[in-house]
Amino acid sequence: MVTIHPEQAVDLHLHTLASDGGWTVEALIEHLAQRSFRVAAICDHDTMASVPRAVELAERHSLAIVPGVEVTTRWDDRQWHLLVYGVDPASPSARAFRAILDELADRLWAASVDAVVTLERNGYRLRSLREVAAGRPLRPYHVLVTLIREGYATNLATAHELTKRLGEPMQVDVALERVVAAAHAAGGLCVVAHPGRDDVTGVLDQETLERLLAAVPIDGLEVYYRSHSEEQSTLFRSWCERYALLPSAGSDSHAPGVPVDPIPYRAEWVAHLLDRLGFEVAVETIGRGVRGE
């Protein structure tokens, strides 16, 4: 068990170039180390490709990297982003979980190729696609960014609307129940990402949470998030206490300043989750207020 101080900085939701981020692993680890972060989690979308390199680099600093991934799932006829922490993909117990990530990779590639073919058939020239992908497996994100670069869209939302109009939604996900079962079999913890973010997935309400908990044994909620108001964090923290869930905290940083840099959340705010991940937070009282004070 690694002991950390309650005021030390943690950020459990970070992205790299392995999915839709702009951080190289090297730049991200250097950024975290220079700012004295103690624990961080790489949670790229549907891939753990950057985790081994991040763990290796972090060993040179007083920084612990939690292996993570943000899996795109579906339950109750909508998508849910699920943060999965603590799975060692090389472990024999992670076989089913690895299979899910492999399946997602194949389906994401196929959806991207289909979209490229449809776009070009309809007169959209994707000249910069190879440059955008930069040798990485082709993903829908690369197609959308290329549409923006070529001047066919102004942002990711309008680019996605364009592909959807052409019959290529590029929406790939896996049943939430299946992901949670595989993650738990591999010793992982499952946390619903950004429950207060009002985007295409919508804000989580208490009635939906109760139905979700009755159907799927999730482990926690991302209580502290870059766009959550203090009122939202207070509410989500109270739900964690009421339903015995683990609170997490993450910036969802994708690149320097995009949309934000990593945020130094206090370790004591997420002490229960850290404890389950092998860290002991030296704090007497946890969870009394919105900030765990």
C-alpha positions as CSV (number, residue, x, y, z in Angstrom):
1,M,0.0,0.0,0.0
2,V,1.5,3.4,-1.1
3,T,0.8,6.2,1.4
4,I,0.1,9.7,0.0
5,H,-0.8,13.0,1.7
6,P,-4.4,14.3,1.6
7,E,-3.4,17.5,-0.2
8,Q,-1.4,15.9,-2.9
9,A,-2.6,16.4,-6.5
10,V,-4.4,13.7,-8.5
11,D,-6.2,13.7,-11.8
12,L,-7.9,10.4,-12.8
13,H,-9.1,11.3,-16.3
14,L,-6.5,12.2,-18.9
15,H,-6.2,11.6,-22.7
16,T,-3.3,11.2,-25.1
17,L,-2.6,10.8,-28.8
18,A,-3.7,7.2,-28.5
19,S,-7.3,8.3,-28.9
20,D,-8.5,11.8,-29.5
21,G,-6.0,13.7,-27.4
22,G,-3.1,15.9,-28.3
23,W,-0.8,15.0,-25.4
24,T,2.2,12.8,-26.2
25,V,2.8,10.5,-23.3
26,E,6.2,12.1,-22.8
27,A,4.8,15.7,-22.6
28,L,1.9,14.7,-20.3
29,I,4.1,12.9,-17.8
30,E,6.6,15.8,-17.8
31,H,3.7,18.3,-17.3
32,L,2.4,16.2,-14.3
33,A,5.8,15.7,-12.8
34,Q,6.8,19.4,-13.0
35,R,3.5,20.3,-11.1
36,S,4.0,17.7,-8.4
37,F,1.0,15.5,-9.3
38,R,1.1,12.3,-7.2
39,V,-1.4,10.0,-8.9
40,A,-2.8,10.2,-12.5
41,A,-4.8,7.9,-14.7
42,I,-4.5,7.7,-18.5
43,C,-8.0,7.0,-19.7
44,D,-8.0,7.2,-23.5
45,H,-11.2,6.3,-25.4
46,D,-11.5,2.5,-25.9
47,T,-7.7,1.9,-25.8
48,M,-5.0,1.3,-23.2
49,A,-2.2,1.8,-25.8
50,S,-0.5,4.7,-23.9
51,V,-0.6,3.1,-20.4
52,P,2.6,1.0,-20.5
53,R,4.7,3.9,-21.7
54,A,3.1,6.3,-19.2
55,V,3.9,3.8,-16.3
56,E,7.4,3.5,-17.5
57,L,8.1,7.2,-17.7
58,A,6.3,8.0,-14.4
59,E,8.7,5.7,-12.5
60,R,11.4,8.3,-13.0
61,H,9.3,10.7,-10.9
62,S,7.3,10.6,-7.7
63,L,4.2,9.9,-9.9
64,A,2.0,6.9,-9.9
65,I,0.0,6.0,-13.0
66,V,-3.3,4.2,-12.6
67,P,-4.0,2.1,-15.7
68,G,-7.3,3.2,-17.1
69,V,-9.5,3.5,-20.2
70,E,-12.7,5.3,-21.0
71,V,-15.0,2.7,-22.6
72,T,-17.9,3.8,-24.8
73,T,-20.9,1.7,-23.6
74,R,-24.6,1.6,-24.1
75,W,-27.4,1.1,-21.6
76,D,-31.1,2.2,-21.6
77,D,-30.8,3.2,-25.3
78,R,-28.1,5.8,-24.8
79,Q,-24.3,5.9,-24.6
80,W,-22.4,6.1,-21.3
81,H,-18.7,6.8,-21.0
82,L,-17.3,4.4,-18.4
83,L,-14.0,5.0,-16.7
84,V,-12.4,1.6,-15.9
85,Y,-9.5,1.7,-13.5
86,G,-7.0,-0.8,-12.4
87,V,-7.1,-3.5,-15.1
88,D,-3.8,-5.0,-16.1
89,P,-4.4,-5.9,-19.7
90,A,-1.6,-8.5,-19.6
91,S,-3.3,-10.5,-16.8
92,P,-5.0,-13.7,-17.8
93,S,-8.0,-12.5,-15.8
94,A,-8.4,-9.6,-18.3
95,R,-9.0,-11.8,-21.3
96,A,-12.6,-10.9,-21.7
97,F,-11.8,-7.2,-21.2
98,R,-9.0,-7.3,-23.8
99,A,-11.5,-8.9,-26.2
100,I,-13.9,-5.9,-25.7
101,L,-11.2,-3.4,-26.5
102,D,-10.1,-5.4,-29.5
103,E,-13.7,-5.6,-30.7
104,L,-14.1,-1.8,-30.3
105,A,-10.8,-1.2,-32.2
106,D,-12.0,-3.3,-35.1
107,R,-15.5,-1.7,-35.2
108,L,-14.1,1.8,-34.9
109,W,-11.7,1.2,-37.8
110,A,-14.5,-0.3,-39.9
111,A,-16.9,2.6,-39.2
112,S,-14.2,5.1,-40.1
113,V,-13.4,3.4,-43.4
114,D,-17.1,3.2,-44.3
115,A,-17.4,6.9,-43.5
116,V,-14.4,7.8,-45.6
117,V,-15.7,5.9,-48.6
118,T,-19.2,7.5,-48.3
119,L,-17.7,11.0,-47.9
120,E,-15.5,10.7,-50.9
121,R,-18.3,9.2,-53.0
122,N,-20.3,12.3,-52.2
123,G,-17.5,14.7,-53.3
124,Y,-15.8,15.4,-50.0
125,R,-12.0,15.2,-50.5
126,L,-10.1,14.1,-47.4
127,R,-6.6,15.1,-48.5
128,S,-5.2,15.5,-45.0
129,L,-6.6,12.3,-43.5
130,R,-3.2,10.5,-43.5
131,E,-1.6,13.5,-41.8
132,V,-4.3,13.7,-39.2
133,A,-4.1,9.9,-38.4
134,A,-0.3,10.2,-38.3
135,G,0.2,6.4,-38.4
136,R,-2.3,5.6,-35.7
137,P,-5.2,3.2,-36.3
138,L,-8.0,5.1,-38.1
139,R,-10.7,6.3,-35.8
140,P,-13.9,8.4,-36.3
141,Y,-12.2,11.3,-34.6
142,H,-9.6,11.4,-37.3
143,V,-12.3,11.6,-40.0
144,L,-14.1,14.4,-38.1
145,V,-10.9,16.4,-37.7
146,T,-10.1,16.0,-41.3
147,L,-13.5,17.4,-42.3
148,I,-12.7,20.4,-40.2
149,R,-9.2,20.9,-41.7
150,E,-10.6,20.6,-45.2
151,G,-13.2,23.3,-44.5
152,Y,-16.3,21.2,-44.6
153,A,-17.2,21.7,-41.0
154,T,-16.4,24.2,-38.3
155,N,-16.1,21.9,-35.2
156,L,-16.5,18.3,-34.2
157,A,-20.3,18.7,-33.8
158,T,-20.9,20.0,-37.3
159,A,-18.5,17.5,-38.8
160,H,-20.5,14.7,-37.0
161,E,-23.8,16.1,-38.3
162,L,-22.4,15.9,-41.8
163,T,-21.4,12.2,-41.6
164,K,-24.8,11.4,-39.9
165,R,-26.7,13.1,-42.8
166,L,-24.8,10.8,-45.1
167,G,-25.8,7.7,-43.1
168,E,-22.5,7.3,-41.3
169,P,-23.0,8.1,-37.6
170,M,-19.8,6.3,-36.6
171,Q,-21.3,5.5,-33.2
172,V,-19.6,2.4,-31.8
173,D,-20.3,1.1,-28.3
174,V,-20.6,-2.1,-26.2
175,A,-23.3,-3.1,-23.7
176,L,-22.5,-1.6,-20.3
177,E,-23.4,-4.8,-18.5
178,R,-20.8,-6.7,-20.6
179,V,-18.0,-4.1,-19.9
180,V,-18.7,-4.0,-16.2
181,A,-18.7,-7.8,-15.9
182,A,-15.4,-8.1,-17.8
183,A,-13.8,-5.3,-15.9
184,H,-14.8,-6.7,-12.5
185,A,-13.5,-10.2,-13.5
186,A,-10.1,-8.5,-14.2
187,G,-10.1,-6.7,-10.9
188,G,-11.1,-3.3,-12.3
189,L,-13.3,-0.6,-10.9
190,C,-16.1,1.1,-13.1
191,V,-16.9,4.7,-12.7
192,V,-19.5,6.7,-14.7
193,A,-17.7,9.6,-16.4
194,H,-18.9,13.2,-16.2
195,P,-22.5,12.6,-15.0
196,G,-23.2,16.3,-14.9
197,R,-22.1,17.1,-18.5
198,D,-25.0,18.3,-20.6
199,D,-24.0,17.0,-24.0
200,V,-25.3,14.3,-26.3
201,T,-25.6,11.8,-23.5
202,G,-27.3,14.2,-21.1
203,V,-27.1,14.8,-17.3
204,L,-27.6,11.8,-15.0
205,D,-30.6,12.1,-12.7
206,Q,-31.3,10.2,-9.6
207,E,-34.1,8.1,-11.0
208,T,-31.9,6.9,-13.8
209,L,-29.0,6.3,-11.4
210,E,-31.3,4.1,-9.2
211,R,-32.4,2.1,-12.3
212,L,-28.8,1.8,-13.4
213,L,-27.7,0.5,-10.0
214,A,-30.5,-2.0,-10.0
215,A,-29.3,-3.4,-13.4
216,V,-25.5,-3.0,-13.4
217,P,-23.1,-3.0,-10.5
218,I,-21.1,0.1,-11.2
219,D,-18.6,1.2,-8.6
220,G,-18.6,5.0,-8.7
221,L,-19.3,8.4,-10.2
222,E,-16.9,11.1,-11.5
223,V,-18.0,13.6,-8.8
224,Y,-15.3,16.2,-9.6
225,Y,-15.0,17.2,-13.2
226,R,-13.9,20.3,-15.0
227,S,-17.4,21.5,-15.9
228,H,-19.3,20.4,-12.9
229,S,-20.6,23.2,-10.7
230,E,-20.1,23.1,-7.0
231,E,-23.8,22.3,-6.6
232,Q,-23.4,19.3,-9.0
233,S,-20.4,18.0,-7.2
234,T,-22.2,18.3,-3.9
235,L,-25.2,16.3,-5.3
236,F,-23.0,13.6,-6.8
237,R,-21.0,13.3,-3.6
238,S,-24.3,12.8,-1.7
239,W,-25.3,10.1,-4.1
240,C,-22.0,8.3,-3.6
241,E,-22.6,8.4,0.1
242,R,-26.2,7.3,-0.2
243,Y,-25.6,4.4,-2.6
244,A,-22.1,3.4,-1.4
245,L,-20.3,4.5,-4.6
246,L,-16.7,5.6,-5.0
247,P,-16.2,9.3,-6.0
248,S,-13.6,10.1,-8.7
249,A,-12.1,13.3,-10.0
250,G,-10.8,14.1,-13.5
251,S,-10.1,17.0,-15.7
252,D,-10.7,15.2,-19.0
253,S,-7.6,17.1,-20.4
254,H,-6.9,16.2,-24.0
255,A,-4.0,18.5,-24.8
256,P,-2.2,21.5,-23.3
257,G,-5.1,23.9,-22.5
258,V,-7.6,21.7,-24.4
259,P,-10.1,22.0,-23.0
260,V,-8.1,22.5,-19.8
261,D,-4.7,21.4,-18.4
262,P,-4.7,18.6,-15.8
263,I,-6.4,19.8,-12.6
264,P,-4.7,19.2,-9.2
265,Y,-7.7,17.6,-7.3
266,R,-6.9,16.9,-3.7
267,A,-6.2,13.2,-3.0
268,E,-8.5,13.3,0.1
269,W,-11.5,14.1,-2.1
270,V,-11.3,10.6,-3.8
271,A,-9.6,8.7,-0.9
272,H,-12.0,5.8,-1.0
273,L,-11.3,5.2,-4.7
274,L,-7.6,5.6,-4.2
275,D,-7.7,3.1,-1.4
276,R,-9.3,0.5,-3.7
277,L,-6.5,1.2,-6.2
278,G,-3.7,0.6,-3.7
279,F,-3.1,4.0,-2.2
280,E,-3.6,5.0,1.4
281,V,-4.5,8.6,1.9
282,A,-3.4,9.8,5.3
283,V,-6.6,11.6,6.3
284,E,-8.8,11.3,9.4
285,T,-12.2,12.3,8.0
286,I,-13.3,11.9,4.4
287,G,-16.4,13.0,2.5
288,R,-18.1,15.5,4.9
289,G,-18.3,18.3,2.4
290,V,-18.3,19.0,-1.3
291,R,-14.6,19.0,-1.3
292,G,-14.2,16.2,1.1
293,E,-13.3,18.6,3.9
